[in-house]
C-alpha cells in the first residue's frame, strides 16, 4: 500500500455556522506511510482539517477521498467502516472515566470481536511497554496527565490504524513524556506503515524530528520540507533520548495472527 494515495482533497472549503470559511480551496494528496507535522496559529484551521479527514465535519464545497473512496457518496454505515481504518488522538485524552485503564485500551478490540484471551495478552503487553502495566486496574482520574495520554495512544496503537490523526497530543506533556510519545508514533509509522498527521506548536519536536510540515495559514494549506530546512539547524532535544523497541514488530505479528484466526 506504501506510495498509494490514502488522503486526497480537491478544491475543499469548510465553514461553520457563521458562514465564514475556515479553509478555502484546499487541494493535496498524501501517500500511505507518510508522516507530517501540522502547524499553524491557534484558530487557523488545523483541527478543522483533521476533522474533515476523520469525517467529523463535511466540506462546504470540494471532494475528499479516503483510501480511494469518495466520501460524499458514503452512507453513515460506510463512514463507520471507514473509521475502523483510522484513529484520532486529542490533547484532552478522551478516556472513558468509568472504565479502568485495561478496559479503555481493550475497548476497540472488543468492538471488533477479538476473543478475550487475545485481548488480555495484547492489552497486557502494550501497557507493560508504555510503563503502565501496574496501573491496569486504575481509573483515568487516578493517573497523571502524561499517563492518561499514553493510555489514549495505547488504545490507538492496539488497533493498528492505517491513518493516525493527532491533535496537539503533546500539548500538556513535559519533555520526557513528549519524547516517549513521539517515539511511539515513529515506531507506528515505521513498523505498521501508519500514515500520521500530528498537529503541534512544539518547536522542539519540529526541530528534532525531521518530518515534512503542513502549514495552515490564511485559510489555505501549504506543504514544505522539514522545520529545520525552513529555519536553522535543529537544536538538540533536551528530553531523554528515544529508545528503540521491538514491541511494534511483535504486536504487528500478533495482530496479523488475530486477523487470520
QUIWO-V914461 format. One line per field, one symbol per residue. ss: DSSP state (H for helix, E for strand, C for the rest). phi: phi as a letter, one per 40 degrees, with the letter a starting at -180 (. if undefined). burial: + if it has 9 or more other C-alpha atoms within 8 Angstrom, else -. A space follows every 10 residues. Layout:
ss=???
phi=???
burial=???
//
This chain:
ss=CCCCEEEEEE EEEEECCCCC EEEEEEEEEE ECCCEEEEEC CCCCCHHHHH HHHCCCCCCC EEEEEECCEE HHHCCHHHHH HHHCCEEEEE CCCCCCCCCE HHHHHHHHHH HCCCCHHHHH HHHHHHHHHC CCHHHCCCEH HHCCHHHHHH HHHHHHHCCC CCEEEEECCC CCCCHHHHHH HHHHHHHHHH HHCCEEEEEC CCHHHHHHCC CEEEEEECCE EEEEEEHHHH CCCCCCCCCC CCCCCCHHHH HHHHHHHHHH C
phi=.dgccbbbbb fcbaabccgc ccbbfcbabb cdgcbbcbbi cdgchccccc ccccgcabcc agbbbbfgbc cccccccccc cccccbabbb ccgfccccbc ddccccdccc ccgccdccdc cccdcccccc gbdcbdccbd ccbccccccc cdcdccdccf ccbbbbbfcb dbbcdccccc cccccccdcc ccgccbbbca bcccccccbc bcbbbbafgb bbbaccdccc bbdccccccc cdbcacdccc cdcccccccc c
burial=----++++++ +++++----- +++++++-++ ++++++++++ ---+++-+++ ++++----+- -+++++---+ +--+----+- --+-++++++ +-+-----++ ++-+++++++ ---+---+++ -+++-+++++ -++--+-+++ --+--+++++ ++++++++-+ ++++++++++ +-+-++++++ +-+-+-++++ ++++++++++ -----+++-+ +++++++-++ +---++++-- ------+--- -------+-- ++-++--+-- -
//
